[in-house]
Amino acid sequence: MAHGRSRRSLSAAGRFRSGSDRVDALRPAMDRPASRNFGIGVAEEAAPRWIYPLIVSLFFVWGFATVLVDSLIPRLKGLFSLSYSEAMLTQFCFFIAYFVVSVPASLMLGRIGYLRALSAGLVAMAIGCLMLAASALWGRYAGFLLALFVVASGVTMLQVAANPLISLLGGGDARAHARLTLAQGFNALGTTVGPLFGAAFILSAELSSSSGASPLPAPSSVPAQEAMQLGAPFLAIAVGLTILAALFWRVREGRWTPSAAVAKAPTLALLREPRLLFGVVAIFLYVGAEVSIGSILVNYLMQPVTLHLDMAAAGRGASLYWGGAMVGRFLGAALLRRLPAATMLMIVAAGAAALAALSATSHGVVSAAAIVAIGLFNAIMFPTIFGLAIETLGEATAAASGALCMSIVGGAVLPLLTGAVADRAGLGAALFVPVACYLCIAGYGVFAGRVSAVKKI
């Protein structure tokens, strides 16, 4: 009987496309008080209250892990005598995982369900952290690059599962943008705490450099004490991730256990929807711009023409950039309940472009304050673009999530371009790469607003 009800819920969900219709389809009948369909082809028990904060905690986890790469860049740059372009390979190896792993992660989500997929992602992150600790002892730059790819693979699994789940949890689309933005606020909390952790445990010691050998294959001359100091934080992180993975595995068969989503990989056919296609491009540009700024920020604040800080102080200063994103996301969650999401996106993207240009063409406190303030304007971009792109997709939401997560590969590509510009023209000139990205994102806000207006008519 329960199986028959689930099939009827599935077929009903496929017939409703608009946000209001989906709300009606999701509303449980009197004889099925625990039934709920999340708009992605699965009918499940109503989610208990504890599931939302548990999933939100994952946004903190991957935010924390992602910004630790920013702390590693100046440390590894000194240890292995790297250029900016070579140091940006850390970001390339981290964010290329989104392109490689997103489709398999989407298929895995369709086979094993949300909670198991989230547990698998946490285990992969823990393994990557253990590899980072081993790479510090091994003393090879290539080891760090491989370990970062493994960590990012786990983060990708979390994002593919958690982003659409948070967006759709609770039924209906009316507050999806605000709900996802609120969850991203905890992601920003992780990105704020991460630089402080990195400054204290990764950037605090004096650096040794390699003895002139080729950076990638040659062993470094990293002293054992420095290697232990660099590896110890990642061992501690691996333990915490393992505990969290065990918690998700423990509740995988609990009262609320989402079964398999529709097992479809992202396809080119999905991109026939212009709103999704341009959303994919906008995510690519946004992540590329955000990561590029975060990657150069410590070195930027260390410049004599900016603040001339030491490495640890600059690392702590970088937390203000991510802290602005945290504050902005909580504020944005409130504003998005009152203002159209597309309009908000256009305003903040144009503001970020203006701040990046101001920082590039000024110096001293003004330059530093402008680049740090970009974090506040970054705040709502990712969740808003994501939410705008998947609106009204219904059963294609899971596959669209995989396509959007693939576009996070912008964090691999654009920092390399930014590093190349920095090597040739300086860090100030490199900021014009993010300027161009933000202007394009503002254009997506204009486009999405017009599409929404047409649909309302």
Summary of the structure (lengths in Angstrom):
residues: 457
radius of gyration: 21.9
end to end distance: 42.2
largest distance: 73.8
contacts: 1758
relative contact order: 0.15
helix: 77%
strand: 1%
